[in-house]
Amino acid sequence: MRRMIAIVEDDPAEAELLKSHFARYAPGSGEEFDIKCFQTGGAFLNAYQPIYDLVLMDIDLPGINGMDTAECLRQMDHSVALVFVTNLARYAAKGYAVDAMDFLLKPVSYSSFAVTVQRALLRCRY
């Protein structure tokens, strides 16, 4: 199955790490991924269409931060799976307000990535 993924991350190295995790995950999962990266929350929101199965979002973004971006996202799309990818664990409790599925702490290990993405994709099927 082909899945649409949005990565909202201002650090190109972190975005590339996430993309490499998807590339590693795909063969064993039977999934294919189309990945679109955004460097700011504003760019993501301006281009947003409800085509994504999963959004991976940094919290510490320039301009509008990831938490505020997620609040705007939820006004447009209540059902897309949302996972925060951050080094700011203190925001974890606030994630419940925007129905975030999970938090991945940077640097994201492949094992934690795989568990979280599997859960997110299972949620997309229902």
C-alpha positions in Angstrom: 0.0 0.0 0.0 1.2 3.5 -0.8 1.3 5.9 2.1 1.6 9.7 2.0 3.9 11.1 4.7 4.6 14.7 5.7 7.8 15.5 7.5 7.8 19.0 9.1 11.4 19.5 10.2 13.7 22.5 9.8 17.0 20.5 10.2 17.8 18.9 6.9 19.9 16.2 8.6 17.1 15.2 10.8 14.7 15.1 7.9 17.1 12.9 6.0 17.4 10.6 9.0 13.6 10.1 9.0 13.5 9.5 5.3 16.3 6.9 5.6 14.2 5.2 8.4 11.2 5.0 6.0 13.5 3.6 3.3 14.7 0.9 5.7 11.2 0.2 7.0 9.4 -0.1 3.6 10.8 -3.5 2.3 9.8 -5.5 5.3 6.4 -3.8 5.8 4.9 -4.2 2.4 4.3 -0.4 2.4 5.5 2.2 -0.1 6.0 5.8 1.0 5.6 9.2 -0.8 7.3 11.7 1.5 7.0 15.4 1.3 9.3 17.6 3.6 8.5 21.0 4.9 11.0 23.2 6.7 8.5 25.4 8.5 5.1 25.0 10.0 3.8 27.9 7.9 5.0 26.2 4.6 3.3 23.0 5.7 0.0 24.7 6.6 0.0 26.8 3.4 0.4 23.7 1.3 -1.7 21.3 3.4 -4.2 19.1 1.7 -5.9 16.1 3.5 -3.9 13.5 1.6 -1.5 12.5 4.3 -1.6 9.3 6.3 1.0 10.4 8.8 2.6 13.7 9.8 5.9 13.7 11.6 6.4 17.2 13.1 9.2 18.8 15.0 8.1 21.1 17.8 11.0 23.6 17.7 10.4 25.2 14.3 11.2 28.7 13.1 8.2 31.0 13.0 5.1 29.1 14.0 6.2 26.3 16.3 5.2 22.7 15.9 2.6 22.7 18.7 0.8 25.8 17.2 1.1 24.2 13.7 -0.5 21.1 15.0 -3.4 23.1 16.5 -4.0 24.7 13.1 -3.7 21.2 11.4 -6.4 19.8 13.7 -8.7 22.6 12.5 -8.3 21.4 9.0 -7.9 17.6 9.5 -9.1 15.8 12.6 -8.0 12.4 11.6 -4.5 12.4 10.2 -2.0 10.5 12.4 0.4 13.0 14.1 3.7 12.1 15.7 6.0 14.8 17.2 9.7 14.4 16.6 11.6 16.5 19.1 14.2 17.0 21.7 11.7 19.0 23.8 10.1 16.2 25.9 8.6 18.7 28.2 5.9 19.3 25.6 4.7 15.7 25.7 1.6 16.4 27.8 0.5 19.2 25.4 0.5 16.7 22.6 -2.7 15.2 24.0 -4.5 18.5 23.2 -3.9 18.0 19.5 -4.4 14.2 19.5 -0.7 13.4 18.9 -0.2 9.6 18.7 3.3 9.6 20.1 6.6 11.5 20.5 9.9 10.4 19.1 12.9 11.9 20.8 15.9 13.1 18.7 18.1 11.6 17.6 15.4 9.1 16.5 16.6 5.5 16.7 15.3 3.1 14.0 13.8 0.8 16.6 11.6 3.5 18.2 10.7 4.8 14.7 9.6 1.4 13.5 7.3 0.7 16.5 5.7 4.2 16.3 5.2 4.1 12.5 3.7 0.6 12.7 1.2 1.8 15.3 0.4 4.9 13.2 -0.1 2.9 10.0 -2.4 0.4 11.8 -4.5 3.4 13.0 -4.8 4.6 9.4 -6.5 1.4 8.4 -9.5 2.0 10.7 
